[in-house]
């Protein structure tokens, strides 16, 4: 996994994630990453995001995809989408994740669709928050994500107006 990350800007220098990464690498190499304990996968991706290492997180996620034929679950998508909302430059990666999530399950889970609305909003792509329209039964969290997106861009009343 270390060698494939060199193209992502990883130089081998000590990073904030050395201890986490070494724990990951100590897991049996024969075990594909998605079959490793799910909590370990989510913890590593989440830790990358929390310390501001969005590029590192995307690289680890890519490596995990390359290691295994299986696809990430909804919780993994929510975690990685949370990292993609950290900068507007992450929008293209978020769009790729949106496509991957749709291809993986055929339809978007409520959690993933809500995370997409939030990610698109944070990345400044209000038009892509139309993902909200694909949610069959929005809950309080998904409604809050959409209302927050609209109000952030001064569109809070646009959904309230009648034709």
N, C-alpha and C positions, 0 to 999 in steps of 0.2 A: 504494500500500500504506500510506503514511503516514496518509492521511485516514481509512481504515477502522479504524485502530488507535486513533483518538481515543476511541471508545466503550469501549475497553478500559482507559482510564485513562492512556493515553500523552499527555503534555502538550506534547511537542516539546522539553522540557528535555533537556540532555545526559544520556545514559544510559551504562551500562557497555558497551553494545553498539553505540555509534555507528559505530565503525570497521567492525565486521562488517556492520552494516546498510548502510552506504554501499557496501561491496563488493558486497553482494547487489543493491542498486539499480542498480549499474553494469552488471549483466548485461543483455543485450538485453531490453527490456520485452515484446517480442513472444513471448518464450520463456516458456511457462507454467512455474510454479515446479517442478512435478514433473518437467519435462523438463530443467530446469537440472541441472548436475552434482549427482548424488545426494549426493556427499560435502559439497558446499556446503550443501545443505538440512539434512543431519544435523549438520553442524558448527554451524550457526546455532542450531538447536533445542537441541543439547547445550550450547553456550556459554551460552544463556539459563538453562538448568537449573543449570549449574555456578556461576553467579554469583548464584543465588537468585532469578532473575527468572521464577518459574513463571507468573505472570500474563502477562508479556511473551511467553513461550514459547507459551502457549495461544493468545494473540492472533495470533502469527505463523503458527501451525499452522492456525488458522481461516482466515486470509487466504489461505494456500496452498491450502486446500480450495476456497475461493470462486473462486480464479483459474483453476482447472482442473477439467475433467470427470474426469480420471484420479484414481485413488486412491493413497494412500501405500503403500509396500511394507512388508514385515515389519520391516525395520530401523528405519524411521521410527516405526512403532508402538512398538517396544521403547524407542526414544529418548524419545518423548513420554510413555510410561507411566512411565519413570524419573523424569520431572519431576513427574508427578502424585502420586508417593509422598512428596513433600516435606511435604505437610500434609494433615490430615484433611479440610480444605475442598476438596481436589482430588478427593475420592472421586467426586462426581457427574460430574466431567469424565472420570475414569477409566472410569466405567460407560458413558458415551457413547462413549468410545474402544473399549471392549470390544464394544459393539454395532456400531460402524462397522467394526471389524476382522472381525467375523463376517460382516457383510453384504458386505464387500469380497472375501472369498475363499471364503465358504461354510462353511469350517471354520477352526479356529485352528491356526496353525503352532506347533510346539514352542517356538520362541523367544518368540512372542507370548503363548502360554498361560502359560509360566513367568514372564514379565514381569508378567502379570496377577495371578498368585498372589502374587508379591512385592509388587506395588502394593497389592492388597487387604489383605495382612497389615500393611504399613506404615501404611495408612490406618485400621487398627483394625477391619476388616470381615472377621473370620475366617470367617463364614458364606459369604462370596463366594469364598473360596479353594476352594470346591467345583469351580471351574474346573479344578482339578487332575484331577478325575475324567474330564474330556473328553480328556485327553492319552492318545493311543493307545499310545505307547511312551515313557514318561518316561525321561529320562536322569539322570545324576548331578546335574546342575545343577537340574533340575526337582524331583527328590527332595529336594535340599538346601533349596530354596525352601520346600517344603511342611513339611519337618521343622522348619525355622527358624520358620515361621509358627506351627506348633502349640506348639513349645517356648516361644516368646515369650509365649504366652497360657496356659501351664501345662497344655497338652493333649498333651504329648509321648507319653504312654502310651495315649491314647484310641484310636489306630489299631492298637495292639498287642493290645488286649484281644479275646478271642474271645467271640462272641455268647452 
